[in-house]
């Protein structure tokens, strides 16, 4: 068998939500962290935050892929994304 060694294959498995997940859940982790600073979160609020952040990500990514932003613009993007929720 002749194998071309310059040819590479890549397989990516996205396991999260199917075979793997946070333990404890992300809700519990986030609630525990912010409680140390006197804040209280609800699961609904956390989910709404993730939803709003995803909407912002999709909006920006639809015009300019995040991977193509230079480091300054990428930092600004992630700062603004964190403010969206």
N, C-alpha and C positions, 0 to 999 in steps of 0.2 A: 504494500500500500504506500503510495507516494503522498506525503502530507506537506502542503505548502506552509512552512513555518511562519511566513510573514502574514498569513491570514489569521485574524483573531475573531473569536466570537464572544459575545457578552450576553449573559442572561441576567436579568434583574427580577428579583422576586419582591413584591410588595406584600409583606406578611401582616402588617398592622391591620387590625380589624377583622382578620380572618383566622390566622393561626397564632397571632401574638397580640398582646395589648398591654397597656400600663397596669402595673400592680404595685401599689394601690392605683385606683383610677386617677385620671388627670384631674377630675373634679376634687377628689380628696387631697391630692398633692397641692393643688392651687389653694384650696381652702385653708389647709394647714399653714402654708407659707404666709398668706396675707393675714391670717389671724394673729401672727406674731407682731404685726404692725397695727393691730386694732381694727382691722377691716373684716367684714363678713361678706361672703359671696354666696350666691345661690347657683344651683345647677343650671337653671334657666338663664341666668345672667351670663354664666360662662359659655353656654351654648350660643347665646345671642352674640357674644363677643367674637367667638370663632366664626360665626356666620358673617358678621360685618367685616372682619378681617379678610375672609375669603373673597367677599364681593370686591373689596378694594384691590386685592391681589389680582383677581381676574380682570378688573377694569384696566389696571396699569399694564398687565402682561399682554392684554389684547392689542395694545398699540406698540409697545416695545418690550420684547421678552426681557425679563428680569436678568437673565444670564448675560445679556448684552449690555447692561448698564455698566458704566465705569464705577470704580469703587466709591467715589464721592456720591454719585447719584444713587447707587445701591444703598448706601448708608442712610441717605435721606429717605429713600423709599421705605426701608424697614422702620425708621423712626416714625414716619407717617402711618405706616401700617399698625404699629403698636398703639398709636393714638386713636385708631379707628374703632377700637373696642375698649 
